[in-house]
């Protein structure tokens, strides 16, 4: 799933749809953390204007790149951080001592809890709307929405004294911005790679491959049939012409019949060639496009755009036609 999301995101970025690509990269990284995916996510967020997110992600890229000895990625991230820092806006949350002393006091910014060490410190945030919430036991929840523009700015929000609730027995109201932590997979729940996979027309991958091989076999037989009748047509045509060069206005009935047989064989050969091309093409398409039962995941370097690991990664059968005949080209990629 991580690889599929990464590939889809790359396609969307190629089309310029970065807003749709960034969430896919974020989910791909959550499923399978890798520096290459994180770098792509940081670049994507930078493009769509999420300067703080990109800045934080590039900082993490530097840390991971240093651990793995990837100086190229470290330099790439440092360059982008230098360009992003002048564009960053910051938001701070100030807490008065008499406010934070209330039992059960908690403050969140965009669903993330802020510990006491973070109170009063302005940190980079993305342009857009942000919500600061505060609550305590027996107090009415408080919240405020702050808008951050694209122009770099620094804003501070001060949490006021929370009012007592009118009904202490009432259930506490939910947070406006829910907790953004990912939900853990329940024990025994099927993971993405373990879920059922279907191919063309609802066929299972194994069935699709069997059908593809069967059609390929039929195509091979048709190609053999076309070859046999083609050779027979050429042989009979040459035989008829050798006995009666003036064909088709020849008086030798035997030569004329042989020439007619050659034409019939040629027609059968042509039909068989078309059939071979269609069945071989359909068979190859079904076989090579069948989804994997348990797709193997590429390593992080491949996601970062480096050369794939050794091994066959693509194979196709291409029909070719010319004035002198036809054939097939096997195109493989490693």
Secondary structure as UniProt FT lines:
FT   HELIX           2..14
FT   TURN            15..16
FT   HELIX           18..31
FT   HELIX           35..47
FT   TURN            48..49
FT   HELIX           51..68
FT   HELIX           71..85
FT   TURN            86..87
FT   STRAND          89..95
FT   HELIX           97..100
FT   TURN            103..104
FT   STRAND          106..109
FT   TURN            110..111
FT   STRAND          112..113
FT   HELIX           116..118
FT   TURN            119..120
FT   STRAND          123..125
FT   STRAND          128..135
FT   TURN            137..138
FT   STRAND          142..148
FT   STRAND          154..159
FT   TURN            168..169
FT   TURN            187..188
FT   HELIX           192..194
FT   HELIX           200..202
FT   HELIX           205..243
FT   TURN            245..248
FT   HELIX           253..288
FT   HELIX           300..303
FT   TURN            304..305
FT   STRAND          314..322
FT   TURN            323..324
FT   STRAND          325..333
//
